[in-house]
Amino acid sequence: MHTVTPWSATAQADIENSDILLERKFLNYTYQFYNTGDSLWIVVVMPENGKIAFRAAFGMNSCFEIVNLFDDEDTIVIILNSRLGAYEIRVNFPDLTIPLLHYTTTFKGNTALMIPFSPRDILPLTQNGNIENTSGKIHMEQFGSRSGLLFASITKPRTGSFFYFQNLTSLSEYCEATKTESKNTVGGNWPEIGFQLPATDELPLPSGKAFTISDAYVVFDTEIFEETSAICEHFLNNLVKVYKVLQQPRIEYHDWPEIAKKVATDLTNNKGAWTQKNGIPYLNAYLCDYETPPESMVQFAVLTPFKEYEEWIAEKQPVCHDLIKGVPAFYDPKINCINRWLPSMVDKLDQSEEQKKEMVMDSWYLHHPLMNLARLALAGDKTSEKLVLDSIEYVIKVAHHFKYEWPVFYNMETLEIIKEETEPGAGGENDVPGSYAHLMLLVFKLTKEERYLNEAKKAAKKLADLGLNILYQANNTAFAAGALLELYKITNEKLYLNLSYTCLTGLFKNIQLYDCRYGFGKNYSNFFSIFPLNDAPYTAAYEELEVYAALSEYMVQAKDVEILPALKTLLPEFIKYAVGRIAYYYPTMLPKEMLSEEVKTGEIQADLWVPLEDLYNGWQQSGQVGQEVYGAGMAFGVVPRQYIKIEEDFLLFIDYPAPYHKRGKAITIKLDGDKDLCYNLKIIKLNNHKIQMKVFQNNEILKPFNKSAERHEYEISGLGVIKVQW
């Protein structure tokens, strides 16, 4: 039996002893409305008669008087009065084809109020007895500033499942007025679960103005989900169902080719980005951090996208030359492998952190630099190829030693475990088997040797034991998803495809699917942000870039695979918003007052086109960790993926992830996403030529929604064939 609070102990009896105000039947579900005095409940009766109650309004030490009840078949509106103020509850069913409930509640106080507590808004009900006797499984819930969602199955009584989504964008005015935050608002302990209005402890909620205090969407299902694959599939499907009826923020366009030029200039000329050793320059991890020796991951995290940009711009970049010159020095003959730290400077490690010691390896750091070296090798760089092949035997030895289950930290010489788990019972770096598989597939492409493919298969299968707990670091989980998709294409084993979906589920439950419009969050676009770790309090530039790049590649690789339709919505939408959003990591784009005055590592130069490590929404300042040089590849990663050169006179920008085919005076792009969603295509003039182009989608000519001498802008559907002729 579960324990409950006084706000729920009598709820079922109160509902049973109250009259139904209104009843609506829709798609085999019945929606009953009750006023129980201090609460307005919506009770959902499932097809098999199981019940779930949603508290749409709470009277806060006052009872409700119903002023008006209006039902026009599209929307139900209930006006309530209490001694404290007026409530308006609006209820509708946004999609007539699925059981999707939407209710919004506003409150206008008669006086300014401190609100120290509000009860949760979801209670599972029983046919007979008490809610304390119900049982359920919460598959996913909000953590920190991520999406305000909860996905659960009610197992006693066997009622079914529901996917709850609180649109936290709507809560922004409340948070701004009361200086509260929308993080950790959706969750709870069974049976009292759902959304809890942030408690005010600093400023009261002002009187005389209506504030939205709930904006909830709920998708219902009669099934109870137990298998990981079913949980993931329904999570992704339900997320799309809600996403498509949400009001999404407008897309911002940034001139990424111009940003890339500024980044290249600042990276080349700013001495705070560099450390010298034996006349060779190496990038610092953070601006003006001269105390920490150079890291291999940092060099390659910038070099790899910079080489892509160099090829796109068709002009040699001095920074690329400098970085490639320093690559061989990271090879450590003591272990016959690339090391994390520059071996000739390990004496500078201050041992202030567990990993800042010679020969201590953070598991994912072993694989990440080698992934980028393998990409450079596949692009034809012989130095990178030699270093990868010289290092790969050590990497395999480590994998075999740990039986494809990597700890957090270990000694590179002895393989002694220094830190086994991220926290007790949580395991080590769970997604590293996916990173390892990704690396092995890259080396397989490089060498055509089957042993590397076999290594990838063995490691990937270890992920099956982790259930929903694969994600350790978002970029590595994204690479793992791509590797698993490739393994499915090679082997046709469904296990790999399902594990790929599990990785993507881990990513999409770790996003912020709302726009924070309060505090410092209102200064930049943060809709569809992704957090680097499960418990990270901020989003991070470098991880966001790599997730963006990995998911772009996933869409390309999936063009000949029947992936879940939900992913054809979510993946392009993430990429579309990322292209419009991640420019705000550059401190030049932000007001000075939202930049932290105290910095953990190095310093911040607000006029420099080098991204901040950390962006916070809400009331915390950003840049607390530092200005991350290793995130400087961001612009170089975006330009080659989203811009197509049309001879020397024009650029074509598209914020959908799709390869293009150029033939003669025409470019063809196939979009395989969601026909109901829109993307942006822009033709940008570089010289003084007049734009004489035609744009078609599915053989129908499109007219630009915005037209100037420099730019023609088009809105295109996410499904179909685009053709640009000139």
C-alpha positions in Angstrom: 0.0 0.0 0.0 1.2 3.5 -0.9 1.0 6.4 1.5 -0.8 9.6 0.3 -1.1 13.2 1.4 -4.2 14.8 2.7 -4.8 16.4 -0.7 -5.4 13.0 -2.3 -6.6 10.8 0.6 -10.2 11.7 0.1 -10.1 12.5 -3.6 -11.7 9.3 -4.8 -14.6 9.5 -2.2 -15.1 13.2 -3.0 -15.4 12.4 -6.7 -17.8 9.4 -6.1 -20.0 11.6 -3.8 -20.2 14.5 -6.3 -22.5 15.0 -9.3 -21.2 14.9 -12.8 -21.2 18.4 -14.2 -20.7 17.3 -17.8 -19.9 14.1 -19.6 -18.4 13.8 -23.0 -17.7 10.6 -25.0 -15.0 10.5 -27.6 -13.3 7.5 -29.3 -14.4 4.9 -26.7 -13.3 7.1 -23.9 -15.6 9.0 -21.5 -14.6 12.3 -19.9 -16.5 13.2 -16.8 -16.2 16.6 -15.0 -16.6 17.0 -11.2 -16.5 19.9 -8.8 -15.5 18.4 -5.4 -15.3 21.7 -3.6 -11.6 22.6 -3.7 -10.9 20.8 -7.0 -12.2 20.6 -10.5 -11.5 17.0 -11.7 -11.6 15.5 -15.2 -12.1 11.8 -14.8 -11.2 9.7 -17.9 -13.0 6.4 -18.1 -11.0 4.0 -20.3 -12.7 1.5 -22.6 -12.3 -1.3 -20.1 -13.7 1.0 -17.3 -10.4 1.8 -15.7 -10.3 5.4 -14.5 -7.7 8.2 -14.2 -8.5 11.6 -12.6 -6.8 14.9 -13.6 -7.1 17.8 -11.3 -7.6 20.7 -13.7 -7.9 23.4 -10.9 -7.2 23.5 -7.2 -8.9 26.0 -4.9 -6.0 26.7 -2.5 -7.9 26.7 0.8 -11.1 27.9 -0.9 -14.1 26.2 -2.6 -15.3 26.7 -6.1 -18.5 28.2 -7.3 -19.3 27.4 -10.9 -20.1 30.6 -12.7 -20.4 29.3 -16.3 -20.1 26.0 -18.2 -20.0 26.2 -21.9 -19.7 23.3 -24.4 -19.9 23.9 -28.2 -18.6 20.4 -29.1 -15.1 21.8 -30.1 -14.2 23.3 -26.7 -15.5 23.0 -23.1 -15.1 26.1 -21.0 -15.7 26.1 -17.3 -15.5 29.4 -15.3 -15.0 29.1 -11.6 -14.9 31.6 -8.8 -13.4 31.3 -5.3 -12.8 33.7 -2.5 -9.2 34.0 -3.8 -9.9 34.6 -7.5 -11.3 33.4 -10.8 -10.3 30.3 -12.8 -11.0 29.4 -16.4 -10.5 25.8 -17.6 -10.6 25.2 -21.3 -10.8 21.6 -22.6 -10.6 20.3 -26.1 -9.5 17.3 -28.2 -7.0 18.6 -30.7 -6.8 15.5 -32.9 -10.1 13.8 -33.8 -8.3 10.5 -34.7 -6.6 9.7 -31.4 -7.5 9.8 -27.7 -5.7 13.1 -26.9 -7.0 15.4 -24.1 -5.9 19.0 -23.8 -6.8 21.2 -20.8 -5.6 24.7 -20.0 -6.2 26.5 -16.7 -5.7 30.2 -16.0 -6.0 32.0 -12.6 -6.6 35.7 -11.8 -6.2 36.5 -8.2 -8.2 39.0 -6.2 -5.0 39.8 -4.2 -1.3 39.2 -4.6 -0.7 35.6 -3.3 2.2 33.6 -2.1 1.6 30.0 -3.2 3.7 27.7 -1.1 2.2 24.4 -2.3 0.0 22.9 -5.0 -0.9 19.2 -5.2 0.0 17.0 -8.2 -2.7 16.8 -10.9 -3.0 13.1 -11.7 -4.5 10.3 -9.6 -5.2 6.7 -10.8 -8.6 5.6 -9.5 -10.0 2.2 -8.5 -13.3 0.6 -9.2 -13.7 0.0 -5.5 -11.4 0.8 -2.6 -8.7 3.5 -2.3 -6.1 5.0 -4.5 -3.4 3.8 -2.1 -3.9 0.3 -3.4 -3.2 1.2 -7.0 0.2 0.3 -8.6 1.9 1.6 -11.7 5.2 1.9 -13.5 6.6 5.3 -14.4 8.6 4.8 -17.6 9.8 8.4 -17.9 9.4 11.7 -16.1 10.9 15.2 -16.2 14.3 15.8 -14.7 15.6 19.3 -14.2 14.7 21.6 -17.1 13.8 18.9 -19.6 10.4 18.5 -21.2 7.5 18.4 -18.6 6.5 14.9 -19.5 5.5 11.7 -17.7 4.9 8.3 -19.4 3.3 5.6 -17.2 1.4 2.4 -17.1 -1.3 1.7 -14.5 -0.8 -2.0 -13.6 -3.2 -2.3 -10.6 -6.0 -2.2 -11.6 -4.8 -3.0 -15.2 -6.1 0.2 -16.6 -3.7 1.0 -19.4 -1.1 3.7 -20.1 -0.9 7.4 -20.6 1.6 10.0 -21.9 1.3 13.3 -20.1 2.9 16.5 -21.4 2.8 19.8 -19.7 3.6 22.6 -22.1 6.0 24.6 -20.0 6.2 27.4 -22.5 2.8 28.5 -21.2 4.1 28.7 -17.7 6.7 31.4 -18.5 4.7 34.4 -17.5 4.0 32.8 -14.1 7.7 32.0 -13.6 8.7 35.5 -14.7 6.2 37.2 -12.3 7.1 35.0 -9.3 10.8 34.4 -10.0 10.2 30.6 -10.0 11.3 27.9 -12.4 9.6 25.3 -14.4 12.2 22.6 -13.7 11.3 19.4 -11.9 7.6 20.2 -12.1 6.3 16.9 -13.6 6.9 13.7 -11.7 5.9 12.7 -8.2 5.5 9.5 -6.2 2.8 6.9 -6.9 -0.1 7.4 -6.8 0.2 11.2 -6.6 1.9 12.1 -9.9 1.8 14.7 -12.6 2.4 18.4 -12.6 2.9 20.6 -9.5 2.8 24.3 -9.9 6.2 25.9 -8.8 5.9 27.1 -5.2 6.5 30.9 -4.7 9.0 31.7 -2.0 10.4 35.0 -3.3 7.7 37.0 -5.1 3.9 36.7 -4.9 1.7 36.0 -7.9 0.3 39.5 -8.8 -3.4 40.2 -8.6 -5.7 41.4 -11.4 -4.0 39.5 -14.3 -4.8 36.0 -15.6 -1.8 33.6 -15.5 -1.7 30.2 -17.2 -1.0 27.7 -14.4 -1.5 24.5 -16.4 -1.4 23.6 -20.1 -1.6 19.8 -20.2 -1.8 17.3 -23.1 -2.6 13.6 -22.4 -2.5 10.7 -24.8 -4.3 7.5 -23.6 -3.7 3.8 -24.5 -5.4 0.6 -23.3 -2.1 -1.3 -23.4 0.4 -1.7 -20.5 4.0 -1.5 -21.7 6.7 -3.7 -20.2 9.2 -4.4 -22.9 11.9 -1.8 -23.6 11.2 -1.8 -27.4 7.4 -1.2 -26.8 8.1 1.5 -24.3 10.4 3.3 -26.7 8.2 3.0 -29.7 5.1 4.3 -27.9 7.1 7.1 -26.2 8.3 8.4 -29.6 4.9 8.0 -31.2 3.2 9.8 -28.3 5.7 12.6 -28.3 5.0 13.2 -32.0 1.2 13.2 -31.4 1.6 16.0 -28.8 4.3 17.8 -30.8 2.1 18.2 -33.9 -0.6 20.0 -31.9 1.8 22.2 -30.0 2.3 25.8 -31.0 6.0 25.7 -32.0 8.1 28.9 -31.9 9.3 30.5 -35.1 12.6 29.5 -36.7 15.5 31.9 -36.6 17.9 32.1 -39.4 21.6 32.9 -38.8 24.2 33.6 -41.5 26.4 30.6 -40.7 29.0 31.2 -43.5 29.6 34.6 -42.1 29.8 33.2 -38.5 32.3 30.6 -39.7 34.5 33.3 -41.1 34.4 35.1 -37.8 35.2 32.0 -35.8 38.1 31.1 -38.1 39.5 34.6 -37.7 39.2 34.6 -33.9 40.5 31.1 -33.6 43.5 32.0 -35.7 44.4 35.2 -34.0 43.4 34.9 -30.3 46.3 33.7 -28.3 44.0 32.6 -25.5 42.9 29.6 -27.6 46.4 28.2 -27.9 49.3 26.5 -26.1 52.7 25.9 -27.6 55.0 22.9 -27.1 58.2 22.4 -29.1 57.1 25.1 -31.5 53.8 23.3 -32.3 50.5 25.0 -31.4 47.7 23.1 -29.6 44.2 24.2 -28.8 43.4 24.8 -25.2 40.1 23.2 -24.0 39.0 26.5 -22.6 39.9 30.1 -23.5 43.0 31.2 -21.5 43.4 27.9 -19.7 47.1 27.6 -19.9 47.4 25.3 -16.8 45.9 22.2 -18.3 47.9 20.3 -20.9 46.5 19.9 -24.4 43.9 17.1 -24.9 43.6 15.0 -28.1 39.8 15.1 -28.0 40.0 18.9 -28.1 42.2 19.0 -31.2 40.2 16.5 -33.2 36.8 17.9 -32.1 37.7 21.1 -33.9 39.9 19.7 -36.7 37.3 17.3 -38.1 34.5 19.8 -38.8 37.2 22.4 -39.8 38.4 20.0 -42.5 34.8 19.6 -43.7 34.5 23.3 -43.9 37.9 23.6 -45.7 36.7 21.3 -48.4 33.4 23.1 -48.7 35.0 26.6 -49.0 37.7 25.1 -51.3 40.4 27.2 -49.6 43.2 26.0 -47.3 42.8 27.0 -43.7 45.9 27.7 -41.6 44.4 26.4 -38.4 43.8 23.0 -40.1 47.5 22.8 -41.0 48.6 23.7 -37.5 46.3 21.1 -35.9 47.3 18.3 -38.2 51.0 19.0 -37.5 50.4 18.4 -33.8 48.4 15.2 -34.2 51.3 12.6 -34.0 52.6 14.0 -30.7 49.5 12.5 -28.9 50.6 8.9 -29.7 52.0 7.4 -26.5 54.5 4.6 -27.0 54.0 3.4 -23.4 50.6 2.1 -24.4 50.9 2.1 -28.2 47.8 4.3 -28.5 46.7 7.9 -28.8 46.5 9.3 -25.2 44.0 11.8 -23.8 46.7 14.2 -22.6 49.8 15.3 -24.6 52.4 12.9 -23.3 55.2 15.5 -23.3 53.2 17.8 -20.9 51.6 15.4 -18.4 53.8 16.9 -15.7 51.4 19.9 -15.8 48.4 17.9 -14.7 47.4 19.3 -11.3 45.5 16.2 -10.1 42.7 18.5 -9.0 40.1 16.0 -10.5 40.1 12.3 -10.8 40.9 12.3 -14.5 43.6 15.0 -14.3 46.3 12.5 -13.5 48.8 10.8 -15.8 47.5 7.6 -17.4 43.9 8.0 -16.0 41.4 7.5 -18.8 37.8 8.6 -18.9 36.3 5.7 -20.9 34.6 7.7 -23.7 37.8 9.8 -24.2 39.7 6.8 -25.5 37.3 6.3 -28.4 36.2 9.8 -29.3 39.6 11.1 -30.7 40.0 7.9 -32.6 36.5 8.3 -34.2 37.5 11.7 -35.5 40.9 10.4 -36.7 39.1 7.6 -38.5 36.8 10.1 -40.2 39.9 12.1 -41.3 41.5 8.9 -42.5 38.4 8.0 -44.6 38.7 11.5 -46.1 42.2 10.6 -47.3 44.5 11.8 -44.5 47.4 9.3 -44.2 48.8 10.6 -40.9 45.4 10.0 -39.3 45.1 6.6 -40.9 48.5 5.5 -39.5 47.6 6.7 -36.0 44.2 5.0 -36.0 45.7 1.7 -37.1 48.6 1.9 -34.7 46.2 2.6 -31.8 43.3 0.2 -32.5 44.9 -3.0 -31.0 45.1 -1.3 -27.7 41.5 -0.2 -27.9 40.4 -3.8 -28.6 42.5 -5.0 -25.7 40.8 -2.7 -23.3 37.4 -3.7 -24.7 38.1 -7.4 -24.1 39.5 -6.7 -20.7 36.3 -5.0 -19.6 34.1 -7.4 -21.5 32.6 -4.5 -23.4 31.3 -2.8 -20.2 33.5 0.2 -19.5 33.9 1.8 -16.1 34.1 5.6 -15.6 37.9 5.9 -15.0 40.7 3.3 -15.4 44.5 3.3 -15.5 45.7 3.0 -19.1 48.8 1.0 -18.3 47.5 -1.4 -15.7 43.7 -1.3 -16.7 43.0 -1.0 -13.0 39.5 0.4 -12.4 39.7 3.8 -10.6 36.0 4.6 -10.6 33.6 1.9 -11.6 30.1 3.5 -11.6 28.7 6.9 -12.2 26.7 6.4 -9.0 26.0 3.3 -6.9 24.0 0.7 -8.9 23.9 2.8 -12.1 26.8 1.1 -13.9 29.7 2.8 -15.7 29.6 4.8 -18.9 26.7 2.8 -20.4 26.8 4.2 -24.0 30.5 3.5 -24.6 29.8 0.1 -26.2 27.9 2.1 -28.8 30.9 4.5 -29.3 33.2 1.5 -29.6 30.9 -0.1 -32.2 30.9 3.2 -34.1 34.7 3.3 -34.0 34.9 -0.3 -35.1 32.6 0.3 -38.1 34.7 3.3 -39.2 37.9 1.1 -39.1 36.0 -1.6 -40.9 35.2 0.9 -43.7 38.9 1.9 -43.7 40.4 -1.6 -43.8 37.5 -3.9 -45.0 38.7 -6.4 -42.3 35.7 -8.4 -40.9 37.2 -8.6 -37.4 36.3 -5.0 -36.8 32.7 -5.6 -37.9 32.6 -8.5 -35.5 33.9 -6.3 -32.7 31.1 -3.8 -33.4 28.5 -6.5 -33.2 29.7 -7.9 -29.9 29.9 -4.5 -28.3 26.5 -3.4 -29.6 24.7 -6.4 -28.2 25.9 -5.4 -24.7 23.5 -2.4 -24.9 20.5 -4.8 -24.9 21.0 -5.4 -21.2 20.6 -1.7 -20.2 16.9 -1.2 -21.0 16.2 2.5 -21.0 19.4 3.4 -19.3 21.8 3.6 -22.3 22.5 7.3 -22.3 25.5 8.5 -20.5 26.6 11.3 -22.7 24.3 12.5 -25.4 26.7 12.8 -28.3 28.1 9.3 -27.7 24.5 7.9 -27.5 23.8 9.7 -30.9 26.8 8.1 -32.5 25.7 4.7 -31.0 22.3 5.1 -32.6 23.9 5.6 -36.0 26.2 2.6 -35.5 23.3 0.4 -34.6 21.4 1.5 -37.7 24.4 0.6 -39.8 24.7 -2.8 -38.2 21.0 -3.4 -38.9 21.6 -2.5 -42.6 24.6 -4.9 -42.7 23.1 -7.8 -40.8 19.3 -7.3 -41.1 19.0 -8.2 -37.4 16.1 -6.4 -35.9 17.8 -6.3 -32.5 20.2 -3.6 -33.8 17.3 -1.4 -35.1 15.4 -1.7 -31.8 18.5 -0.7 -29.9 19.0 2.2 -32.2 15.4 3.3 -31.3 16.3 2.9 -27.6 19.3 5.2 -28.0 17.1 7.8 -29.8 14.5 7.5 -27.0 17.2 8.3 -24.5 18.0 11.4 -26.5 14.4 12.6 -26.9 13.6 12.2 -23.3 16.7 14.4 -22.5 15.5 17.4 -24.5 13.7 20.6 -23.6 10.6 20.6 -25.7 9.5 24.1 -24.7 10.6 27.6 -25.0 11.7 29.2 -21.7 10.6 32.8 -21.9 11.5 33.9 -18.4 14.6 35.1 -16.6 17.7 34.9 -18.8 16.0 32.3 -21.0 13.9 34.9 -22.7 17.1 36.3 -24.3 17.6 33.4 -26.7 15.8 30.6 -28.4 16.0 27.3 -26.4 13.2 25.2 -27.8 14.3 21.6 -28.6 17.6 21.9 -26.7 19.3 18.7 -25.7 21.2 18.2 -22.4 24.7 16.5 -22.5 24.1 14.2 -19.6 21.0 12.8 -17.8 21.6 15.0 -14.8 23.3 18.0 -16.5 21.8 21.4 -15.3 22.8 23.1 -18.6 23.0 22.5 -22.3 26.5 22.4 -23.9 27.8 23.6 -27.2 30.1 20.8 -28.1 27.7 18.0 -27.3 24.9 19.8 -29.1 27.0 20.1 -32.2 27.8 16.4 -32.2 24.3 15.3 -31.6 23.2 17.6 -34.5 25.8 16.1 -36.8 25.1 12.5 -35.7 21.4 12.8 -36.2 21.9 14.5 -39.6 23.9 11.5 -40.6 21.3 9.2 -39.2 18.7 10.7 -41.5 21.0 10.2 -44.5 21.7 6.6 -43.5 18.0 5.9 -43.0 17.0 6.8 -46.5 16.7 3.2 -47.5 15.3 1.9 -44.2 11.7 1.9 -43.0 12.4 3.6 -39.7 9.6 4.5 -37.3 7.5 7.3 -38.8 7.8 9.2 -35.5 11.5 9.6 -36.1 10.9 11.1 -39.6 9.2 13.9 -37.6 11.5 14.2 -34.6 14.9 14.0 -36.3 14.4 16.7 -38.9 12.6 18.9 -36.4 15.5 18.7 -33.9 18.0 19.6 -36.7 15.8 22.4 -38.0 15.7 24.0 -34.5 19.3 23.3 -33.8 20.5 25.2 -36.9 18.4 28.2 -35.7 19.3 27.8 -32.0 22.9 26.9 -31.4 24.3 30.2 -32.6 23.3 31.5 -29.1 26.2 29.7 -27.6 28.4 32.5 -28.9 28.6 35.2 -26.2 28.5 37.8 -28.9 24.8 36.9 -29.4 23.8 37.4 -25.8 23.3 40.4 -23.5 26.3 40.9 -21.2 24.2 40.7 -18.1 23.4 37.0 -18.6 27.1 36.1 -18.8 28.6 34.7 -15.6 31.2 37.0 -13.9 32.8 34.0 -12.2 34.2 31.3 -14.5 35.4 27.8 -13.4 38.1 27.5 -16.1 39.9 30.2 -18.0 38.0 33.4 -18.8 35.2 34.8 -21.0 35.8 37.3 -23.7 32.3 38.4 -24.6 33.3 39.8 -28.1 35.0 36.5 -29.2 33.3 34.1 -31.6 34.1 31.1 -29.4 31.1 29.4 -27.8 30.3 29.2 -24.1 30.4 25.7 -22.7 27.1 26.1 -20.8 23.8 27.8 -21.5 21.2 27.9 -18.7 17.6 29.0 -19.1 15.7 30.6 -16.3 17.5 32.6 -13.6 21.1 31.4 -13.8 23.8 33.1 -15.8 25.5 31.2 -18.6 29.2 30.6 -19.1 29.9 29.5 -15.6 32.1 26.7 -16.8 34.0 28.7 -19.4 34.3 29.5 -23.0 35.0 26.2 -24.7 37.5 26.2 -27.5 36.7 22.6 -28.3 33.2 23.7 -29.3 34.6 26.1 -31.9 33.9 23.5 -34.6 30.2 24.3 -34.4 29.9 26.7 -37.3 32.3 24.6 -39.4 29.9 21.6 -38.9 26.8 23.5 -39.8 27.9 25.2 -43.1 28.7 22.0 -45.1 25.5 20.3 -43.9 23.0 23.1 -44.6 24.5 25.1 -47.5 24.9 24.1 -51.1 27.1 26.1 -53.4 25.5 26.9 -56.7 28.5 27.8 -58.9 30.2 30.9 -57.6 27.2 33.2 -57.4 24.7 31.7 -55.1 24.2 29.6 -51.9 21.2 27.4 -51.3 20.3 27.0 -47.6 17.9 24.3 -46.3 17.3 23.4 -42.7 16.3 19.8 -43.5 18.9 17.0 -43.3 19.0 15.6 -46.8 21.8 15.0 -49.4 21.4 16.6 -52.8 22.1 15.6 -56.3 23.5 18.2 -58.8 23.0 17.7 -62.5 23.7 20.4 -65.0 21.8 23.6 -64.0 19.6 21.8 -61.4 19.8 20.6 -57.9 17.4 17.9 -56.6 16.8 17.2 -52.9 14.5 14.4 -51.6 12.8 15.1 -48.3 11.5 12.0 -46.5 10.0 13.6 -43.4 6.6 14.7 -42.2 4.3 16.2 -44.9 2.5 18.3 -42.3 5.6 20.2 -41.1 7.5 23.0 -42.8 11.1 23.7 -43.5 13.0 26.7 -44.9 14.8 27.0 -48.2 16.7 30.1 -49.1 18.5 31.1 -52.2 21.2 33.6 -51.2 23.0 35.8 -53.8 26.7 36.3 -53.3 27.5 38.6 -56.2 25.7 41.2 -58.2 23.9 38.8 -60.5 20.1 38.9 -60.6 18.4 35.8 -59.2 16.8 33.9 -62.0 15.8 30.6 -60.4 12.8 28.4 -60.2 12.0 26.2 -57.2 9.6 23.2 -57.5 8.2 20.8 -54.9 6.7 17.6 -56.4 6.7 19.3 -59.8 4.7 22.3 -58.6 6.4 25.7 -58.8 6.8 27.5 -55.4 6.6 31.2 -54.9 8.9 32.8 -52.3 7.2 34.1 -49.1 9.9 36.7 -48.9 11.8 38.2 -51.8 14.6 40.7 -51.9 17.6 41.5 -54.1 19.8 39.4 -51.9 17.6 36.5 -50.9 14.6 34.5 -52.0 12.9 32.5 -49.2 10.6 29.5 -49.5 8.6 27.4 -47.2 8.7 23.7 -48.1 6.9 20.6 -46.9 8.9 17.9 -45.0 7.9 15.3 -47.6 8.6 15.4 -51.3 11.2 16.2 -54.0 12.6 19.7 -54.3 14.1 20.9 -57.5 16.0 24.1 -58.0 16.7 25.2 -61.5 18.8 28.2 -62.8 
